[in-house]
Amino acid sequence: MSPAELRLWYEDYLDTCNRHDLDGLRDLLAPDVRRAHLPRGADAWLGDLDALFAAFPDYQWKRITLVVEGDRIAAHLRARGTHRGAFRGIPATGRHVNAAEFGFYRVERGRIVEFAGTADDAELLARLR
């Protein structure tokens, strides 16, 4: 994909995330996608998002900065949502969270094959306690 195509692809990916469309996201992930310090595979990724969306039904990401180089994307995002259900053992607090996220993706044939970033729930958990 050209840099312009990869930018458009990422906008579609982010839109799919913001719609909480897990089936659509599956099409954008390699089955064995690698995530730094997190369980490998699309099923694990989607399971994590399903838990996030259940706890924060209004969760959304906003792109702040996007850099594309070759098959890699670096994204600075702002994430926000309201804690309405249990999350990682913490009962719903009703708190609104707003967190910075940084993601680094490698994309092959329209699917994420590798991810590393700050989207590991640590900041969310800190804001809920």
N, C-alpha and C positions, 0 to 999 in steps of 0.2 A: 504494500500500500504506500502511496505517496504521503508526504507529511500532511497535505491538505485532506486526503482521504482518511488518514488516521485521526485527524482532528474531528472530522465529521463523525467517524465511528465512535469516538469517545463521547461526543455530545449525545449520540443515540444510546450509548451505554449508560450515561448518567441519567438520561430521561427514563430509561427502563428501571434503573435503581429507584428513582423518585416515584415511579408508579407502583413500586413494590411488586413488580412482575417477575416472580421467581422462575416461571417457565421461560420467559423471554431472556432472563439472565443466563439460564442454563445454555442457551444457544450461543452466548458470548464468552463462555468459559471452556477451556480445554478440560476433558474429563479428569485428567491427572494434574491439573493446575497446581503449581507450587506456590506456597505462601510462607514467607519468612516467619519462623517461630510459631506457626499455626498449623493445624492439621492439613494435610495435602488432599486435593481432589475437589471437584465441583460439588459433590454431595455435602462435604464438610462446610464449604463456603456458603452454600445455599442454606444449610441448617443454621449457621451462625446468623445469616440475614433474617431468616424466618423468626428466630428468637428475638432479634433486635426489633423487627417490625411488630411482633406481638406485644412487646413491652412499650414501644414508642410508635403508636399507629400513625402519627403525623410526621415521622422522621423524614427529613429531606436534606439533600446536599446541594450546595451552590458552588460552582466553579469560580475560583478567584484567579488562578493563573494556570496555564497549561503550556508545557514545553514538549515538543515532539522532536525526536532525533532518531532516525533510522526506524527500527521496530519498537522503540521505547517511548513511553509517555511518562512525564513527571507532572503531577497535578497537586495544586494547593487547593483544598476545599474547606468550606465552612459547613458543618453539620449541625442540625438543630432538631429538637423534638421534645415532646412532653412525656414524662414517665408515667404511663397509665397501667402497666402490668409488671409482674415480677420480672426482674432482670438479673441474672447471675446471682440468684439467691437474695436479692434485695426487693422487698415488696414495693408496690407502686407508691411513689411519694407525691405525685402531682407536680414535681419540679420540672421546669423547663431547662433543658440543657442546650448549650451552644458551644461547640468544640471545633478547634482547628484540626484538620487532617492533612497529611501528606501521603500521596500514593505514588509508587513507581511500578509501572506495568511493562511487560514485554508481550507484544501481540504478534501472533502468527496466524495467517489465513483467517483473520477476523475473530480470533479467540484469544483470550488472556491465557498465557502459558506460565507466567511468572508474576508474582506480586510481592512487594515489600512496602511497608509504610507504617504510619502511626495509628492506623485504624484498628487498634487491638483492644478497645473498650476500656483501657486504663483510665483515660481522662473522664469518660462517662461515669465509671464507677466512683472516681474521686468526687465528682460533682453530686452524686446521689447520697453519699454518706454524711 
